Amino acid sequence: MEIYHCLCGQPPILHNTLERMPEEGYIWLDFLRSEAQGWESWPKRLLGVEVDHSQVIDALTPDHNSYFDGTEDYDMLIFEGLGPKDDPFPLETRTASFFIFGRLLITVRAEDNLSFHMVKQKLKGMKGKAPPCTLCMAHLVLDTMVDRFLRVREFLALRLTELQDELLSPDNKMDDWRDLLEGRRVARRLEALSVDQIEALDAWRRGSCLEWNGPVEVRMRDLREHVTRVRDHAHNLEHDLAAAVELHFAMVSHRTNEIMKVFTVLAVVFMPLTLLTGIWGMNFKHMPELDWDYGYYWALGLILFTGVGMFWWFRRSKFF
């Protein structure tokens, strides 16, 4: 657990212990989920507020979806962010729980939640610019989590664009569709995750027991807009990937039709030739043309003329 005491206009102060709430500023208690057993005793000790038991269980659940649940004394927000890796293949997520009181912020999160480490690095660099309230501190963490999704969009778009270019290449010999299907699953997962985040943020705004002033409203609207951009981007990527797959099969079907057209023309060209050779291949005793001195040459000429004529007619009719 880490204890930060934040005063307006001053850098955050890291404490080792905390016996009671300070008279000024607010406190941020950051718990690792693996070491957070009994964290619910802190609100009772500092503020005299007891946390609902079901919410305590939710906070300790590592794979909980994003959602909001408020009370008269505090707001609880569970937010699912990106895992420690920026590579979305596979897409890993880490859930963080926020318990937001008027002067107390409690977070329960995974140890490798990179967004929290990034926020703490920002706080170390803040000289007299600590967030003025618990809502603003929660927004700082949430905004960092969402910004990581915004950055991963470029990597995801580049990877899926490469898959689409390979799929639509004329020399495409793709026989392993696992990467393509994995890309589609990642896009769908990212879209569903963003939808949950938007619903949680909207529910938080409607059901919050805290007072949201003008600057906080602006920050939260901006945060929601960022999540919406991630959702729309993921939806567009999935749509583009589905369109590329459909176009690929259309191209394969077109190439197959072209090949079948060539075979059909060749079969039609050779049909009368087969007929002629079949007629002269019959073993009747009386066939007058068999005794003709020039019959063989006329038969070859007729076969050649028929074949060339039909080929010319197909070319003139633009069958191929």
Secondary structure, DSSP 4 states (H G I P E B T S, - for coil): -EEEEE-TTS--EEES--SS--SSSEEEEEEEGGG-TTTTHHHHHHHS-PPPHHHHHHHT-TTPPPEEEE-SS-EEEEEEEE-S-S--SS--EEEEEEEE-SSEEEEEE-TT-HHHHHHHHHHHH-SS---SSHHHHHHHHHHHHHHHHHHHHHHHHHHHHHHHHHHH-TT------HHHHHHHHHHHHHHHHHHHHHHHHHHHHHH--S---HHHHHHHHHHHHHHHHHHHHHHHHHHHHHHHHHHHHHHHHHHHHHHHHHHHHHHHHHHHHHHHHHHHT---S--GGGG-TTHHHHHHHHHHHHHHHHHHHHHHTT--
